Amino acid sequence: MIVGTFLPEIEIWNLDSENCEPICVLGDLETSENAKKATMMSKKQKKAQQMTNTNQPMGGVPEHTHTDAVMCLSLNPFQSEYLLSGSADKTVRVWDLDDMGCKAVYSNLHTDKVQAVRWNKFSDQIFASGGYDGRLNVCDVRADTNTFLNYTLDKKVTKDIESL
């Protein structure tokens, strides 16, 4: 079983085991907290941190973890080793469950929380995401993370997208 939590972590559980701990956790709370602090720093502090060579890319978006609650998950129906996650940190991530790591970060799809992600039922490389910003995005994982189709729904019809 795969569970998103209010922490920026994704827990993987073996329900056949009597152990009351997840067998794996994707993401890292400590890295997430450091990224949150980085986004709140002053310009001088950010410049000083950049000079000390940190693992965090500029802009405060860490490469290997969400920075806020994981709101939605979708397991690829064709390749079950690939998992999508959407978060309150406005990002969508593609995880490789064989390597237990983040393979791609889509940080430019949404301007508010990501509420829904879903792999395409007919193509193993296409997914959709929807969020509180009323945007519906369709992405192909073979393309650059900046390449996607975007549909913004009329605010008169709906304020946010809660499921796909």
CYANA upper distance limits for C-alpha pairs under 8 A (distance plus 0.5 A):
  1 MET  CA     12 ILE  CA      6.29
  1 MET  CA     13 TRP  CA      5.59
  1 MET  CA     14 ASN  CA      6.98
  1 MET  CA     15 LEU  CA      7.49
  2 ILE  CA     10 ILE  CA      7.46
  2 ILE  CA     11 GLU  CA      6.27
  2 ILE  CA     12 ILE  CA      5.09
  2 ILE  CA     13 TRP  CA      6.82
  3 VAL  CA     10 ILE  CA      6.18
  3 VAL  CA     11 GLU  CA      5.67
  3 VAL  CA     12 ILE  CA      6.96
  3 VAL  CA     13 TRP  CA      8.48
  3 VAL  CA     73 LEU  CA      8.44
  4 GLY  CA      9 GLU  CA      7.06
  4 GLY  CA     10 ILE  CA      5.25
  4 GLY  CA     11 GLU  CA      7.03
  4 GLY  CA     69 ALA  CA      8.13
  4 GLY  CA     70 VAL  CA      5.52
  4 GLY  CA     71 MET  CA      7.05
  4 GLY  CA     72 CYS  CA      7.25
  4 GLY  CA     73 LEU  CA      7.52
  5 THR  CA      9 GLU  CA      6.76
  5 THR  CA     10 ILE  CA      6.96
  5 THR  CA     11 GLU  CA      8.27
  5 THR  CA     69 ALA  CA      6.53
  5 THR  CA     70 VAL  CA      6.07
  5 THR  CA     71 MET  CA      7.98
  6 PHE  CA     68 ASP  CA      7.71
  6 PHE  CA     69 ALA  CA      4.65
  6 PHE  CA     70 VAL  CA      6.65
  6 PHE  CA     71 MET  CA      8.28
  7 LEU  CA     29 LEU  CA      7.62
  7 LEU  CA     68 ASP  CA      6.74
  7 LEU  CA     69 ALA  CA      5.40
  7 LEU  CA     70 VAL  CA      7.40
  8 PRO  CA     27 GLY  CA      7.04
  8 PRO  CA     28 ASP  CA      7.51
  8 PRO  CA     29 LEU  CA      6.66
  8 PRO  CA     32 SER  CA      7.43
  8 PRO  CA     65 THR  CA      7.40
  8 PRO  CA     66 HIS  CA      5.47
  8 PRO  CA     67 THR  CA      5.88
  8 PRO  CA     68 ASP  CA      5.29
  8 PRO  CA     69 ALA  CA      5.35
  8 PRO  CA     70 VAL  CA      6.26
  8 PRO  CA     87 SER  CA      8.42
  9 GLU  CA     25 VAL  CA      6.92
  9 GLU  CA     26 LEU  CA      6.16
  9 GLU  CA     27 GLY  CA      5.34
  9 GLU  CA     28 ASP  CA      6.77
  9 GLU  CA     29 LEU  CA      7.32
  9 GLU  CA     65 THR  CA      7.86
  9 GLU  CA     66 HIS  CA      7.54
  9 GLU  CA     69 ALA  CA      8.04
  9 GLU  CA     70 VAL  CA      7.32
 10 ILE  CA     25 VAL  CA      6.06
 10 ILE  CA     26 LEU  CA      5.47
 10 ILE  CA     27 GLY  CA      7.05
 10 ILE  CA     70 VAL  CA      7.70
 11 GLU  CA     22 PRO  CA      6.40
 11 GLU  CA     23 ILE  CA      8.23
 11 GLU  CA     24 CYS  CA      6.56
 11 GLU  CA     25 VAL  CA      5.09
 11 GLU  CA     26 LEU  CA      6.93
 12 ILE  CA     22 PRO  CA      5.96
 12 ILE  CA     23 ILE  CA      6.34
 12 ILE  CA     24 CYS  CA      5.72
 12 ILE  CA     25 VAL  CA      6.69
 12 ILE  CA     26 LEU  CA      8.49
 13 TRP  CA     21 GLU  CA      7.81
 13 TRP  CA     22 PRO  CA      5.04
 13 TRP  CA     23 ILE  CA      5.99
 13 TRP  CA     24 CYS  CA      7.69
 14 ASN  CA     22 PRO  CA      7.59
 14 ASN  CA     23 ILE  CA      7.07
 26 LEU  CA     65 THR  CA      7.89
 26 LEU  CA    100 MET  CA      7.10
 26 LEU  CA    101 GLY  CA      7.40
 27 GLY  CA     64 HIS  CA      6.67
 27 GLY  CA     65 THR  CA      4.69
 27 GLY  CA     66 HIS  CA      6.97
 28 ASP  CA     32 SER  CA      6.65
 28 ASP  CA     64 HIS  CA      8.18
 28 ASP  CA     65 THR  CA      6.26
 28 ASP  CA     66 HIS  CA      8.32
 29 LEU  CA     33 GLU  CA      6.65
 29 LEU  CA     65 THR  CA      8.43
 29 LEU  CA     67 THR  CA      8.24
 30 GLU  CA     34 ASN  CA      6.82
 31 THR  CA     35 ALA  CA      6.73
 31 THR  CA     62 PRO  CA      7.88
 31 THR  CA     65 THR  CA      7.65
 32 SER  CA     36 LYS  CA      6.81
 32 SER  CA     62 PRO  CA      7.76
 32 SER  CA     65 THR  CA      6.92
 32 SER  CA     66 HIS  CA      6.85
 32 SER  CA     67 THR  CA      4.99
 32 SER  CA     68 ASP  CA      8.06
 33 GLU  CA     37 LYS  CA      6.80
 33 GLU  CA     67 THR  CA      7.42
 34 ASN  CA     38 ALA  CA      6.69
 35 ALA  CA     39 THR  CA      6.90
 35 ALA  CA     56 GLN  CA      7.46
 35 ALA  CA     60 GLY  CA      5.48
 35 ALA  CA     61 VAL  CA      7.02
 35 ALA  CA     62 PRO  CA      6.86
 35 ALA  CA     67 THR  CA      7.39
 36 LYS  CA     40 MET  CA      7.13
 36 LYS  CA     60 GLY  CA      7.28
 36 LYS  CA     67 THR  CA      7.20
 37 LYS  CA     41 MET  CA      6.90
 38 ALA  CA     46 LYS  CA      7.38
 38 ALA  CA     59 GLY  CA      8.45
 38 ALA  CA     60 GLY  CA      6.14
 39 THR  CA     59 GLY  CA      7.14
 39 THR  CA     60 GLY  CA      5.69
 41 MET  CA     45 GLN  CA      6.25
 41 MET  CA     46 LYS  CA      6.56
 42 SER  CA     46 LYS  CA      6.74
 43 LYS  CA     47 LYS  CA      6.67
 44 LYS  CA     48 ALA  CA      6.70
 45 GLN  CA     49 GLN  CA      6.61
 46 LYS  CA     50 GLN  CA      6.58
 47 LYS  CA     51 MET  CA      6.80
 48 ALA  CA     52 THR  CA      7.08
 49 GLN  CA     53 ASN  CA      7.34
 49 GLN  CA     54 THR  CA      7.29
 50 GLN  CA     54 THR  CA      6.87
 50 GLN  CA     58 MET  CA      8.30
 55 ASN  CA     62 PRO  CA      8.41
 56 GLN  CA     60 GLY  CA      6.97
 56 GLN  CA     61 VAL  CA      7.51
 56 GLN  CA     62 PRO  CA      5.89
 56 GLN  CA     63 GLU  CA      7.90
 57 PRO  CA     61 VAL  CA      6.83
 57 PRO  CA     62 PRO  CA      6.78
 57 PRO  CA     63 GLU  CA      8.01
 61 VAL  CA     67 THR  CA      8.27
 61 VAL  CA    107 SER  CA      8.34
 62 PRO  CA     66 HIS  CA      7.81
 62 PRO  CA     67 THR  CA      8.31
 63 GLU  CA    102 CYS  CA      7.91
 63 GLU  CA    105 VAL  CA      7.47
 64 HIS  CA    101 GLY  CA      7.46
 64 HIS  CA    102 CYS  CA      5.95
 65 THR  CA    102 CYS  CA      7.93
 66 HIS  CA     70 VAL  CA      7.90
 66 HIS  CA     87 SER  CA      7.37
 66 HIS  CA     89 ASP  CA      7.20
 66 HIS  CA     91 THR  CA      8.04
 67 THR  CA     89 ASP  CA      6.29
 68 ASP  CA     87 SER  CA      6.86
 68 ASP  CA     88 ALA  CA      5.91
 68 ASP  CA     89 ASP  CA      5.57
 69 ALA  CA     87 SER  CA      6.18
 69 ALA  CA     88 ALA  CA      5.95
 69 ALA  CA     89 ASP  CA      7.78
 70 VAL  CA     85 SER  CA      7.29
 70 VAL  CA     86 GLY  CA      6.49
 70 VAL  CA     87 SER  CA      4.88
 70 VAL  CA     88 ALA  CA      7.00
 71 MET  CA     85 SER  CA      8.02
 71 MET  CA     86 GLY  CA      6.17
 71 MET  CA     87 SER  CA      5.48
 71 MET  CA     88 ALA  CA      6.95
 71 MET  CA    114 VAL  CA      7.36
 71 MET  CA    115 GLN  CA      6.21
 71 MET  CA    116 ALA  CA      7.93
 72 CYS  CA     85 SER  CA      6.14
 72 CYS  CA     86 GLY  CA      5.62
 72 CYS  CA     87 SER  CA      7.38
 72 CYS  CA    114 VAL  CA      8.22
 72 CYS  CA    115 GLN  CA      6.63
 72 CYS  CA    116 ALA  CA      6.06
 72 CYS  CA    117 VAL  CA      6.81
 73 LEU  CA     83 LEU  CA      7.47
 73 LEU  CA     84 LEU  CA      5.99
 73 LEU  CA     85 SER  CA      5.05
 73 LEU  CA     86 GLY  CA      7.01
 73 LEU  CA    116 ALA  CA      8.16
 73 LEU  CA    117 VAL  CA      6.89
 73 LEU  CA    118 ARG  CA      8.15
 74 SER  CA     83 LEU  CA      6.24
 74 SER  CA     84 LEU  CA      5.54
 74 SER  CA     85 SER  CA      7.13
 74 SER  CA    117 VAL  CA      6.71
 74 SER  CA    118 ARG  CA      5.91
 74 SER  CA    119 TRP  CA      6.99
 75 LEU  CA     80 SER  CA      6.52
 75 LEU  CA     81 GLU  CA      8.20
 75 LEU  CA     82 TYR  CA      6.66
 75 LEU  CA     83 LEU  CA      5.06
 75 LEU  CA     84 LEU  CA      6.86
 75 LEU  CA    119 TRP  CA      7.74
 76 ASN  CA     80 SER  CA      5.67
 76 ASN  CA     81 GLU  CA      7.80
 76 ASN  CA     82 TYR  CA      6.04
 76 ASN  CA     83 LEU  CA      6.57
 76 ASN  CA     84 LEU  CA      8.19
 76 ASN  CA    119 TRP  CA      6.27
 76 ASN  CA    124 ASP  CA      7.24
 77 PRO  CA    119 TRP  CA      7.84
 77 PRO  CA    121 LYS  CA      7.48
 77 PRO  CA    124 ASP  CA      7.71
 78 PHE  CA    124 ASP  CA      6.14
 79 GLN  CA    124 ASP  CA      7.54
 81 GLU  CA     96 ASP  CA      6.15
 81 GLU  CA     97 LEU  CA      5.34
 81 GLU  CA     98 ASP  CA      6.46
 82 TYR  CA     94 VAL  CA      7.19
 82 TYR  CA     95 TRP  CA      6.12
 82 TYR  CA     96 ASP  CA      5.42
 82 TYR  CA     97 LEU  CA      6.62
 83 LEU  CA     94 VAL  CA      6.22
 83 LEU  CA     95 TRP  CA      5.51
 83 LEU  CA     96 ASP  CA      7.06
 83 LEU  CA     97 LEU  CA      7.63
 84 LEU  CA     92 VAL  CA      7.44
 84 LEU  CA     93 ARG  CA      6.18
 84 LEU  CA     94 VAL  CA      5.24
 84 LEU  CA     95 TRP  CA      6.79
 84 LEU  CA    117 VAL  CA      7.27
 84 LEU  CA    118 ARG  CA      7.97
 84 LEU  CA    119 TRP  CA      8.25
 85 SER  CA     92 VAL  CA      6.09
 85 SER  CA     93 ARG  CA      5.78
 85 SER  CA     94 VAL  CA      7.16
 85 SER  CA     95 TRP  CA      8.31
 85 SER  CA    117 VAL  CA      7.31
 86 GLY  CA     90 LYS  CA      7.90
 86 GLY  CA     91 THR  CA      6.52
 86 GLY  CA     92 VAL  CA      5.06
 86 GLY  CA     93 ARG  CA      7.14
 86 GLY  CA    114 VAL  CA      5.65
 86 GLY  CA    115 GLN  CA      7.01
 86 GLY  CA    116 ALA  CA      7.10
 86 GLY  CA    117 VAL  CA      6.74
 86 GLY  CA    129 SER  CA      8.32
 87 SER  CA     91 THR  CA      6.28
 87 SER  CA     92 VAL  CA      7.13
 87 SER  CA    113 LYS  CA      6.65
 87 SER  CA    114 VAL  CA      5.73
 87 SER  CA    115 GLN  CA      7.59
 88 ALA  CA    112 ASP  CA      7.76
 88 ALA  CA    113 LYS  CA      4.65
 88 ALA  CA    114 VAL  CA      6.32
 88 ALA  CA    115 GLN  CA      8.17
 89 ASP  CA    112 ASP  CA      8.17
 89 ASP  CA    113 LYS  CA      6.63
 89 ASP  CA    114 VAL  CA      8.16
 90 LYS  CA    107 SER  CA      7.13
 90 LYS  CA    109 LEU  CA      8.17
 90 LYS  CA    110 HIS  CA      6.11
 90 LYS  CA    111 THR  CA      6.78
 90 LYS  CA    112 ASP  CA      5.89
 90 LYS  CA    113 LYS  CA      5.22
 90 LYS  CA    114 VAL  CA      5.98
 91 THR  CA    105 VAL  CA      7.35
 91 THR  CA    106 TYR  CA      6.08
 91 THR  CA    107 SER  CA      5.11
 91 THR  CA    108 ASN  CA      7.79
 91 THR  CA    109 LEU  CA      7.64
 91 THR  CA    110 HIS  CA      7.56
 91 THR  CA    113 LYS  CA      8.35
 91 THR  CA    114 VAL  CA      7.28
 92 VAL  CA    105 VAL  CA      6.53
 92 VAL  CA    106 TYR  CA      5.55
 92 VAL  CA    107 SER  CA      7.15
 92 VAL  CA    109 LEU  CA      8.30
 92 VAL  CA    114 VAL  CA      7.82
 92 VAL  CA    117 VAL  CA      8.42
 92 VAL  CA    129 SER  CA      8.30
 93 ARG  CA    102 CYS  CA      7.25
 93 ARG  CA    103 LYS  CA      7.98
 93 ARG  CA    104 ALA  CA      6.15
 93 ARG  CA    105 VAL  CA      5.15
 93 ARG  CA    106 TYR  CA      6.61
 94 VAL  CA    102 CYS  CA      6.41
 94 VAL  CA    103 LYS  CA      6.01
 94 VAL  CA    104 ALA  CA      5.64
 94 VAL  CA    105 VAL  CA      7.17
 95 TRP  CA    100 MET  CA      7.54
 95 TRP  CA    101 GLY  CA      6.16
 95 TRP  CA    102 CYS  CA      4.86
 95 TRP  CA    103 LYS  CA      5.96
 95 TRP  CA    104 ALA  CA      7.79
 96 ASP  CA    100 MET  CA      6.10
 96 ASP  CA    101 GLY  CA      6.04
 96 ASP  CA    102 CYS  CA      6.76
 96 ASP  CA    103 LYS  CA      6.83
 97 LEU  CA    101 GLY  CA      7.37
104 ALA  CA    145 THR  CA      8.08
105 VAL  CA    145 THR  CA      7.71
106 TYR  CA    145 THR  CA      6.15
106 TYR  CA    146 ASN  CA      8.03
108 ASN  CA    146 ASN  CA      7.48
109 LEU  CA    137 ASN  CA      7.28
110 HIS  CA    114 VAL  CA      7.39
110 HIS  CA    131 GLY  CA      7.31
110 HIS  CA    133 ASP  CA      7.17
110 HIS  CA    135 ARG  CA      7.38
111 THR  CA    133 ASP  CA      6.55
112 ASP  CA    131 GLY  CA      7.05
112 ASP  CA    132 TYR  CA      6.01
112 ASP  CA    133 ASP  CA      5.73
113 LYS  CA    131 GLY  CA      6.11
113 LYS  CA    132 TYR  CA      5.95
113 LYS  CA    133 ASP  CA      7.81
114 VAL  CA    129 SER  CA      7.64
114 VAL  CA    130 GLY  CA      6.48
114 VAL  CA    131 GLY  CA      4.67
114 VAL  CA    132 TYR  CA      6.95
115 GLN  CA    129 SER  CA      8.28
115 GLN  CA    130 GLY  CA      6.44
115 GLN  CA    131 GLY  CA      5.19
115 GLN  CA    132 TYR  CA      7.10
115 GLN  CA    161 ILE  CA      7.21
115 GLN  CA    162 GLU  CA      5.97
115 GLN  CA    163 SER  CA      7.57
116 ALA  CA    129 SER  CA      6.02
116 ALA  CA    130 GLY  CA      5.53
116 ALA  CA    131 GLY  CA      6.87
116 ALA  CA    161 ILE  CA      7.60
116 ALA  CA    162 GLU  CA      6.42
116 ALA  CA    163 SER  CA      5.68
116 ALA  CA    164 LEU  CA      6.73
117 VAL  CA    127 PHE  CA      7.67
117 VAL  CA    128 ALA  CA      6.20
117 VAL  CA    129 SER  CA      4.85
117 VAL  CA    130 GLY  CA      6.98
117 VAL  CA    163 SER  CA      8.29
117 VAL  CA    164 LEU  CA      7.45
118 ARG  CA    127 PHE  CA      6.09
118 ARG  CA    128 ALA  CA      5.90
118 ARG  CA    129 SER  CA      7.03
118 ARG  CA    164 LEU  CA      7.01
119 TRP  CA    124 ASP  CA      7.61
119 TRP  CA    125 GLN  CA      8.23
119 TRP  CA    126 ILE  CA      6.63
119 TRP  CA    127 PHE  CA      4.71
119 TRP  CA    128 ALA  CA      6.96
120 ASN  CA    124 ASP  CA      7.00
120 ASN  CA    125 GLN  CA      8.08
120 ASN  CA    126 ILE  CA      6.02
120 ASN  CA    127 PHE  CA      5.77
120 ASN  CA    128 ALA  CA      7.81
125 GLN  CA    140 ASP  CA      6.14
125 GLN  CA    141 VAL  CA      6.01
125 GLN  CA    142 ARG  CA      7.39
126 ILE  CA    138 VAL  CA      7.58
126 ILE  CA    139 CYS  CA      6.09
126 ILE  CA    140 ASP  CA      4.96
126 ILE  CA    141 VAL  CA      6.81
127 PHE  CA    138 VAL  CA      6.30
127 PHE  CA    139 CYS  CA      5.93
127 PHE  CA    140 ASP  CA      7.10
127 PHE  CA    141 VAL  CA      8.42
128 ALA  CA    136 LEU  CA      7.41
128 ALA  CA    137 ASN  CA      5.90
128 ALA  CA    138 VAL  CA      4.92
128 ALA  CA    139 CYS  CA      6.73
128 ALA  CA    164 LEU  CA      8.31
129 SER  CA    135 ARG  CA      8.49
129 SER  CA    136 LEU  CA      6.24
129 SER  CA    137 ASN  CA      5.72
129 SER  CA    138 VAL  CA      7.18
129 SER  CA    164 LEU  CA      8.24
130 GLY  CA    134 GLY  CA      7.42
130 GLY  CA    135 ARG  CA      6.16
130 GLY  CA    136 LEU  CA      5.15
130 GLY  CA    137 ASN  CA      7.01
130 GLY  CA    160 ASP  CA      8.21
130 GLY  CA    161 ILE  CA      5.69
130 GLY  CA    162 GLU  CA      7.50
130 GLY  CA    163 SER  CA      7.82
130 GLY  CA    164 LEU  CA      7.88
131 GLY  CA    135 ARG  CA      6.51
131 GLY  CA    136 LEU  CA      7.72
131 GLY  CA    160 ASP  CA      6.29
131 GLY  CA    161 ILE  CA      5.57
131 GLY  CA    162 GLU  CA      7.25
132 TYR  CA    159 LYS  CA      7.38
132 TYR  CA    160 ASP  CA      4.73
132 TYR  CA    161 ILE  CA      6.54
132 TYR  CA    162 GLU  CA      8.12
133 ASP  CA    159 LYS  CA      7.62
133 ASP  CA    160 ASP  CA      6.27
133 ASP  CA    161 ILE  CA      8.30
134 GLY  CA    152 THR  CA      6.28
134 GLY  CA    153 LEU  CA      5.94
134 GLY  CA    154 ASP  CA      8.18
134 GLY  CA    155 LYS  CA      7.80
134 GLY  CA    158 THR  CA      7.55
134 GLY  CA    159 LYS  CA      6.14
134 GLY  CA    160 ASP  CA      4.82
134 GLY  CA    161 ILE  CA      6.18
135 ARG  CA    150 ASN  CA      7.22
135 ARG  CA    151 TYR  CA      6.15
135 ARG  CA    152 THR  CA      4.91
135 ARG  CA    153 LEU  CA      6.69
135 ARG  CA    160 ASP  CA      8.09
135 ARG  CA    161 ILE  CA      7.81
136 LEU  CA    150 ASN  CA      6.37
136 LEU  CA    151 TYR  CA      5.54
136 LEU  CA    152 THR  CA      6.73
136 LEU  CA    153 LEU  CA      8.02
136 LEU  CA    161 ILE  CA      8.05
137 ASN  CA    148 PHE  CA      7.09
137 ASN  CA    149 LEU  CA      6.01
137 ASN  CA    150 ASN  CA      5.04
137 ASN  CA    151 TYR  CA      6.74
138 VAL  CA    148 PHE  CA      6.27
138 VAL  CA    149 LEU  CA      5.59
138 VAL  CA    150 ASN  CA      7.10
139 CYS  CA    143 ALA  CA      8.40
139 CYS  CA    147 THR  CA      7.63
139 CYS  CA    148 PHE  CA      5.29
139 CYS  CA    149 LEU  CA      7.07
140 ASP  CA    147 THR  CA      8.47
140 ASP  CA    148 PHE  CA      7.61
141 VAL  CA    145 THR  CA      7.91
143 ALA  CA    147 THR  CA      6.79
153 LEU  CA    157 VAL  CA      7.65
153 LEU  CA    158 THR  CA      7.38
153 LEU  CA    159 LYS  CA      8.46
154 ASP  CA    158 THR  CA      7.03
154 ASP  CA    159 LYS  CA      8.31
155 LYS  CA    159 LYS  CA      5.61
